[in-house]
Amino acid sequence: MLKFLATIFASIFIVSISFAGKVAIIDMQQVIKESKAGKKVQETLNKKVEELKKEIEKKQASGEKQENLQKYVFEKQQELNQLREKMASDFMDMLKKAISEFAKKYNYDLVLDQSPIIYGNKDLNKTVEFIKFFDKYYTKHKK
């Protein structure tokens, strides 16, 4: 019975999407990995991690007490987590705005993330086009 209801709801969802108008599917993981903005976030975080590793190694080499070293590492991990959260939040805000502009520019009524979609016509996948759009958007709007 549960399978039957799930099938009915999925069918209704698919039918409603088919009448929604113009639809685009974007692979967000690919956008994060391949866009200029996504690469910049990763590069910045990786650079910060490397800096922290060097600082910790210096403190270890100088004979810093284990207790002080653990406290220092904990504080730096907290700072790194805060930086990661801020950068992710800023990235997502910019991404949402870019998706909205992309949808308006190309008259999409619905833009979906690829990840939960099991199957979609390959012509609906606009990831490459969006990455090009997003790279231009990022260059124009980066802080």
C-alpha positions in Angstrom: 0.0 0.0 0.0 2.8 2.4 0.9 4.6 1.7 -2.4 1.3 2.4 -4.3 0.9 5.8 -2.5 4.5 6.7 -3.2 4.0 5.9 -6.8 0.9 8.0 -7.0 2.6 11.0 -5.3 5.6 10.6 -7.6 3.3 10.5 -10.6 1.5 13.6 -9.5 4.8 15.4 -8.9 6.1 14.4 -12.4 2.9 15.5 -14.0 2.9 18.8 -12.2 6.5 19.4 -13.3 5.6 18.6 -16.9 3.1 21.5 -16.8 5.4 23.8 -14.9 7.0 25.2 -18.1 10.6 25.4 -18.8 12.8 23.3 -16.5 16.5 23.2 -15.9 18.6 20.7 -13.9 21.9 21.7 -12.5 24.4 19.4 -10.8 25.4 21.5 -7.8 28.3 19.3 -6.8 29.8 19.9 -10.3 29.2 23.7 -9.8 31.0 23.6 -6.5 34.0 21.7 -8.0 34.3 23.5 -11.3 33.1 27.0 -10.9 35.6 29.9 -10.2 33.7 30.7 -7.0 33.8 27.1 -5.8 37.5 26.7 -6.6 38.3 30.0 -4.8 36.5 28.8 -1.7 38.4 25.5 -1.7 41.7 27.2 -2.5 41.2 29.7 0.4 40.3 26.9 2.9 43.2 24.7 1.8 45.6 27.6 2.2 44.3 28.3 5.7 44.6 24.6 6.7 48.3 24.6 5.4 49.1 27.7 7.4 47.6 26.2 10.5 49.6 23.0 10.1 52.8 25.0 9.8 52.0 27.0 12.9 51.2 23.8 14.9 54.4 22.2 13.6 56.4 25.2 14.8 54.9 25.1 18.2 55.6 21.4 18.5 59.2 21.9 17.4 59.7 24.7 19.9 58.8 22.3 22.7 55.4 23.8 23.5 53.6 22.0 26.4 51.2 19.3 25.2 48.3 20.9 27.2 49.0 24.3 25.6 49.3 22.8 22.2 46.0 21.0 22.5 44.3 24.2 23.5 45.9 26.1 20.6 44.8 23.4 18.1 41.3 23.4 19.5 41.0 27.2 19.1 42.4 27.1 15.6 40.0 24.4 14.6 37.1 26.5 15.9 38.4 29.5 13.8 38.7 27.3 10.8 35.2 25.9 11.2 33.8 29.5 11.5 35.7 30.5 8.4 34.4 27.4 6.6 30.8 28.2 7.6 31.0 31.9 6.6 32.5 31.0 3.2 29.9 28.3 2.6 27.1 30.7 3.6 28.5 33.5 1.3 29.0 31.0 -1.5 25.4 29.7 -1.2 24.0 33.2 -1.1 25.8 34.1 -4.3 24.8 30.8 -5.8 21.1 31.4 -5.1 21.2 34.9 -6.6 23.0 33.6 -9.7 20.5 30.8 -10.1 17.7 33.3 -9.9 19.3 35.5 -12.5 20.0 32.5 -14.7 16.4 31.4 -14.5 15.1 34.8 -15.3 17.5 35.4 -18.2 16.8 32.0 -19.8 13.1 32.0 -18.8 13.2 28.9 -16.6 10.2 28.3 -14.5 11.9 25.7 -12.4 15.5 24.9 -11.6 16.3 21.6 -9.8 19.4 20.2 -8.3 20.6 17.0 -10.0 21.3 15.0 -6.8 17.8 13.8 -5.9 16.8 13.2 -9.5 17.1 9.6 -10.6 16.3 10.3 -14.2 15.9 13.4 -16.3 16.1 14.1 -20.0 19.8 15.0 -20.7 18.6 18.1 -22.6 17.3 19.5 -19.2 20.8 19.4 -17.7 22.1 22.9 -17.9 25.1 22.5 -15.6 27.7 23.5 -18.1 25.8 26.6 -19.2 25.2 27.6 -15.6 28.8 27.2 -14.7 29.7 29.6 -17.5 27.0 32.0 -16.4 28.0 31.7 -12.7 31.7 32.3 -13.5 30.8 35.6 -15.2 28.4 36.4 -12.3 31.1 35.7 -9.7 33.7 37.8 -11.6 31.2 40.7 -11.6 30.0 40.4 -8.0 33.0 39.0 -6.0 34.0 41.0 -3.0 
